[in-house]
Amino acid sequence: MTALDNHRINQLKWLYSAMTGVCAAYFLALFSGEAKLGESIFLQLSTLAFAISLPLFTTFSLTHVIMIEGALSSEACEAALKQSWVLRLTTGGLIVFASGFLLLIGHFSISAMLGSFFVSVCCFFSLRGFIRGIKSATDAKKKLI
């Protein structure tokens, strides 16, 4: 099986491309607006987070396109994506991206930023528990078979 046939690699290509587009749109909106970066630490930090995220997710997108277009082995691609430094870089990128949004919300309202952060944390832990439940049920079913 090639990377083209791997549903997960295809989904990640589109996810990272969308995140790249969000980062680019942020800068287009920032440059076309009347925002004054010097007046808001939240806007400065948000801009920094999106500036870091833009090349990072562009690279992630291109990597997945190269894997698919190069007809690379799905197994080799999955093994490469599971390396610890790749997982750390991906997790760090997602945290920076989410921080950019939280800081952008904080520029407009600190209470909205805190509310968004609280709900995001609750959703993260709920989703993690949900996925663990599905995995344990699947593992239990496999043991019976």
Phi and psi restraints in degrees (value plus and minus 20) as a CYANA .aco file:
   2 THR   PHI    -119.9   -79.9
   2 THR   PSI     151.6   191.6
   3 ALA   PHI     -81.8   -41.8
   3 ALA   PSI     -49.1    -9.1
   4 LEU   PHI     -81.9   -41.9
   4 LEU   PSI     -54.5   -14.5
   5 ASP   PHI    -103.9   -63.9
   5 ASP   PSI     -30.0    10.0
   6 ASN   PHI    -104.6   -64.6
   6 ASN   PSI      91.2   131.2
   7 HIS   PHI     -79.5   -39.5
   7 HIS   PSI     -60.9   -20.9
   8 ARG   PHI     -83.7   -43.7
   8 ARG   PSI     -65.2   -25.2
   9 ILE   PHI     -84.6   -44.6
   9 ILE   PSI     -59.2   -19.2
  10 ASN   PHI     -84.2   -44.2
  10 ASN   PSI     -62.4   -22.4
  11 GLN   PHI     -83.4   -43.4
  11 GLN   PSI     -62.2   -22.2
  12 LEU   PHI     -84.9   -44.9
  12 LEU   PSI     -55.6   -15.6
  13 LYS   PHI     -77.7   -37.7
  13 LYS   PSI     -66.5   -26.5
  14 TRP   PHI     -91.9   -51.9
  14 TRP   PSI     -57.1   -17.1
  15 LEU   PHI     -82.2   -42.2
  15 LEU   PSI     -69.5   -29.5
  16 TYR   PHI     -86.2   -46.2
  16 TYR   PSI     -54.4   -14.4
  17 SER   PHI     -84.9   -44.9
  17 SER   PSI     -60.9   -20.9
  18 ALA   PHI     -84.8   -44.8
  18 ALA   PSI     -61.1   -21.1
  19 MET   PHI     -86.2   -46.2
  19 MET   PSI     -55.7   -15.7
  20 THR   PHI     -82.1   -42.1
  20 THR   PSI     -63.2   -23.2
  21 GLY   PHI     -82.8   -42.8
  21 GLY   PSI     -58.2   -18.2
  22 VAL   PHI     -83.0   -43.0
  22 VAL   PSI     -63.4   -23.4
  23 CYS   PHI     -83.4   -43.4
  23 CYS   PSI     -63.8   -23.8
  24 ALA   PHI     -84.1   -44.1
  24 ALA   PSI     -61.3   -21.3
  25 ALA   PHI     -83.2   -43.2
  25 ALA   PSI     -55.7   -15.7
  26 TYR   PHI     -77.6   -37.6
  26 TYR   PSI     -68.1   -28.1
  27 PHE   PHI     -89.0   -49.0
  27 PHE   PSI     -55.8   -15.8
  28 LEU   PHI     -83.3   -43.3
  28 LEU   PSI     -61.5   -21.5
  29 ALA   PHI     -88.1   -48.1
  29 ALA   PSI     -60.5   -20.5
  30 LEU   PHI     -84.1   -44.1
  30 LEU   PSI     -64.1   -24.1
  31 PHE   PHI     -93.1   -53.1
  31 PHE   PSI     -47.2    -7.2
  32 SER   PHI    -108.4   -68.4
  32 SER   PSI     -32.6     7.4
  33 GLY   PHI    -113.5   -73.5
  33 GLY   PSI    -191.8  -151.8
  34 GLU   PHI    -122.9   -82.9
  34 GLU   PSI      -2.2    37.8
  35 ALA   PHI     -84.8   -44.8
  35 ALA   PSI     116.2   156.2
  36 LYS   PHI    -133.2   -93.2
  36 LYS   PSI      85.2   125.2
  37 LEU   PHI     -79.7   -39.7
  37 LEU   PSI     -53.7   -13.7
  38 GLY   PHI     -86.1   -46.1
  38 GLY   PSI     -36.4     3.6
  39 GLU   PHI    -113.9   -73.9
  39 GLU   PSI     -28.3    11.7
  40 SER   PHI    -160.7  -120.7
  40 SER   PSI      96.9   136.9
  41 ILE   PHI     -86.5   -46.5
  41 ILE   PSI     -54.1   -14.1
  42 PHE   PHI     -82.5   -42.5
  42 PHE   PSI     -62.8   -22.8
  43 LEU   PHI     -89.0   -49.0
  43 LEU   PSI     -56.7   -16.7
  44 GLN   PHI     -83.4   -43.4
  44 GLN   PSI     -65.4   -25.4
  45 LEU   PHI     -89.2   -49.2
  45 LEU   PSI     -56.8   -16.8
  46 SER   PHI     -83.0   -43.0
  46 SER   PSI     -63.0   -23.0
  47 THR   PHI     -82.6   -42.6
  47 THR   PSI     -61.5   -21.5
  48 LEU   PHI     -81.4   -41.4
  48 LEU   PSI     -64.6   -24.6
  49 ALA   PHI     -82.6   -42.6
  49 ALA   PSI     -64.1   -24.1
  50 PHE   PHI     -90.9   -50.9
  50 PHE   PSI     -51.0   -11.0
  51 ALA   PHI     -86.5   -46.5
  51 ALA   PSI     -55.0   -15.0
  52 ILE   PHI     -93.2   -53.2
  52 ILE   PSI     -61.3   -21.3
  53 SER   PHI     -88.0   -48.0
  53 SER   PSI     -53.9   -13.9
  54 LEU   PHI     -78.6   -38.6
  54 LEU   PSI     -76.7   -36.7
  55 PRO   PHI     -89.6   -49.6
  55 PRO   PSI     -49.4    -9.4
  56 LEU   PHI     -84.0   -44.0
  56 LEU   PSI     -71.1   -31.1
  57 PHE   PHI     -95.5   -55.5
  57 PHE   PSI     -45.0    -5.0
  58 THR   PHI     -83.4   -43.4
  58 THR   PSI     -63.8   -23.8
  59 THR   PHI     -84.0   -44.0
  59 THR   PSI     -63.5   -23.5
  60 PHE   PHI     -79.6   -39.6
  60 PHE   PSI     -65.1   -25.1
  61 SER   PHI     -80.8   -40.8
  61 SER   PSI     -68.5   -28.5
  62 LEU   PHI     -82.9   -42.9
  62 LEU   PSI     -57.6   -17.6
  63 THR   PHI     -80.8   -40.8
  63 THR   PSI     -64.7   -24.7
  64 HIS   PHI     -89.7   -49.7
  64 HIS   PSI     -56.3   -16.3
  65 VAL   PHI     -83.4   -43.4
  65 VAL   PSI     -63.8   -23.8
  66 ILE   PHI     -82.7   -42.7
  66 ILE   PSI     -60.5   -20.5
  67 MET   PHI     -82.4   -42.4
  67 MET   PSI     -61.4   -21.4
  68 ILE   PHI     -93.9   -53.9
  68 ILE   PSI     -70.2   -30.2
  69 GLU   PHI     -88.5   -48.5
  69 GLU   PSI     -47.6    -7.6
  70 GLY   PHI    -101.7   -61.7
  70 GLY   PSI     -20.3    19.7
  71 ALA   PHI      31.8    71.8
  71 ALA   PSI      21.3    61.3
  72 LEU   PHI     -92.1   -52.1
  72 LEU   PSI     136.5   176.5
  73 SER   PHI     -82.4   -42.4
  73 SER   PSI     112.6   152.6
  74 SER   PHI     -80.3   -40.3
  74 SER   PSI     -60.1   -20.1
  75 GLU   PHI     -84.1   -44.1
  75 GLU   PSI     -62.3   -22.3
  76 ALA   PHI     -86.0   -46.0
  76 ALA   PSI     -59.6   -19.6
  77 CYS   PHI     -85.8   -45.8
  77 CYS   PSI     -65.4   -25.4
  78 GLU   PHI     -81.4   -41.4
  78 GLU   PSI     -61.8   -21.8
  79 ALA   PHI     -83.4   -43.4
  79 ALA   PSI     -60.7   -20.7
  80 ALA   PHI     -86.1   -46.1
  80 ALA   PSI     -59.2   -19.2
  81 LEU   PHI     -92.7   -52.7
  81 LEU   PSI     -37.5     2.5
  82 LYS   PHI    -114.2   -74.2
  82 LYS   PSI     -16.0    24.0
  83 GLN   PHI     -84.7   -44.7
  83 GLN   PSI     125.5   165.5
  84 SER   PHI     -80.6   -40.6
  84 SER   PSI     -59.2   -19.2
  85 TRP   PHI     -88.8   -48.8
  85 TRP   PSI     -51.4   -11.4
  86 VAL   PHI     -89.7   -49.7
  86 VAL   PSI     -63.5   -23.5
  87 LEU   PHI     -83.2   -43.2
  87 LEU   PSI     -60.4   -20.4
  88 ARG   PHI     -85.5   -45.5
  88 ARG   PSI     -63.0   -23.0
  89 LEU   PHI     -84.0   -44.0
  89 LEU   PSI     -61.5   -21.5
  90 THR   PHI     -84.9   -44.9
  90 THR   PSI     -66.9   -26.9
  91 THR   PHI     -81.8   -41.8
  91 THR   PSI     -64.9   -24.9
  92 GLY   PHI     -80.8   -40.8
  92 GLY   PSI     -62.0   -22.0
  93 GLY   PHI     -82.2   -42.2
  93 GLY   PSI     -61.8   -21.8
  94 LEU   PHI     -85.6   -45.6
  94 LEU   PSI     -57.7   -17.7
  95 ILE   PHI     -86.6   -46.6
  95 ILE   PSI     -63.2   -23.2
  96 VAL   PHI     -83.9   -43.9
  96 VAL   PSI     -62.2   -22.2
  97 PHE   PHI     -81.4   -41.4
  97 PHE   PSI     -68.4   -28.4
  98 ALA   PHI     -84.2   -44.2
  98 ALA   PSI     -57.7   -17.7
  99 SER   PHI     -82.2   -42.2
  99 SER   PSI     -58.1   -18.1
 100 GLY   PHI     -78.5   -38.5
 100 GLY   PSI     -62.6   -22.6
 101 PHE   PHI     -88.1   -48.1
 101 PHE   PSI     -64.6   -24.6
 102 LEU   PHI     -80.6   -40.6
 102 LEU   PSI     -62.2   -22.2
 103 LEU   PHI     -87.9   -47.9
 103 LEU   PSI     -55.1   -15.1
 104 LEU   PHI     -84.8   -44.8
 104 LEU   PSI     -62.2   -22.2
 105 ILE   PHI     -82.8   -42.8
 105 ILE   PSI     -60.8   -20.8
 106 GLY   PHI     -82.1   -42.1
 106 GLY   PSI     -48.9    -8.9
 107 HIS   PHI     -80.4   -40.4
 107 HIS   PSI     -55.1   -15.1
 108 PHE   PHI    -111.7   -71.7
 108 PHE   PSI     -55.6   -15.6
 109 SER   PHI    -180.9  -140.9
 109 SER   PSI      99.5   139.5
 110 ILE   PHI     -88.0   -48.0
 110 ILE   PSI     -58.8   -18.8
 111 SER   PHI     -85.7   -45.7
 111 SER   PSI     -57.0   -17.0
 112 ALA   PHI     -86.3   -46.3
 112 ALA   PSI     -57.2   -17.2
 113 MET   PHI     -83.7   -43.7
 113 MET   PSI     -66.4   -26.4
 114 LEU   PHI     -84.8   -44.8
 114 LEU   PSI     -60.1   -20.1
 115 GLY   PHI     -83.0   -43.0
 115 GLY   PSI     -63.6   -23.6
 116 SER   PHI     -84.1   -44.1
 116 SER   PSI     -61.2   -21.2
 117 PHE   PHI     -83.1   -43.1
 117 PHE   PSI     -66.7   -26.7
 118 PHE   PHI     -80.9   -40.9
 118 PHE   PSI     -66.7   -26.7
 119 VAL   PHI     -86.0   -46.0
 119 VAL   PSI     -58.5   -18.5
 120 SER   PHI     -82.1   -42.1
 120 SER   PSI     -63.4   -23.4
 121 VAL   PHI     -83.6   -43.6
 121 VAL   PSI     -64.4   -24.4
 122 CYS   PHI     -80.4   -40.4
 122 CYS   PSI     -63.8   -23.8
 123 CYS   PHI     -84.2   -44.2
 123 CYS   PSI     -60.9   -20.9
 124 PHE   PHI     -80.1   -40.1
 124 PHE   PSI     -69.7   -29.7
 125 PHE   PHI     -88.5   -48.5
 125 PHE   PSI     -54.8   -14.8
 126 SER   PHI     -85.3   -45.3
 126 SER   PSI     -65.0   -25.0
 127 LEU   PHI     -84.5   -44.5
 127 LEU   PSI     -61.8   -21.8
 128 ARG   PHI     -80.9   -40.9
 128 ARG   PSI     -64.4   -24.4
 129 GLY   PHI     -84.0   -44.0
 129 GLY   PSI     -60.0   -20.0
 130 PHE   PHI     -81.5   -41.5
 130 PHE   PSI     -66.3   -26.3
 131 ILE   PHI     -86.3   -46.3
 131 ILE   PSI     -60.0   -20.0
 132 ARG   PHI     -81.6   -41.6
 132 ARG   PSI     -60.2   -20.2
 133 GLY   PHI     -82.8   -42.8
 133 GLY   PSI     -62.6   -22.6
 134 ILE   PHI     -84.4   -44.4
 134 ILE   PSI     -63.7   -23.7
 135 LYS   PHI     -84.2   -44.2
 135 LYS   PSI     -62.3   -22.3
 136 SER   PHI     -88.2   -48.2
 136 SER   PSI     -56.8   -16.8
 137 ALA   PHI     -86.2   -46.2
 137 ALA   PSI     -59.6   -19.6
 138 THR   PHI     -86.5   -46.5
 138 THR   PSI     -62.8   -22.8
 139 ASP   PHI     -83.1   -43.1
 139 ASP   PSI     -61.4   -21.4
 140 ALA   PHI     -84.0   -44.0
 140 ALA   PSI     -58.6   -18.6
 141 LYS   PHI     -87.5   -47.5
 141 LYS   PSI     -59.5   -19.5
 142 LYS   PHI     -84.2   -44.2
 142 LYS   PSI     -56.2   -16.2
 143 LYS   PHI     -86.7   -46.7
 143 LYS   PSI     -51.3   -11.3
 144 LEU   PHI     -94.4   -54.4
 144 LEU   PSI     -46.2    -6.2
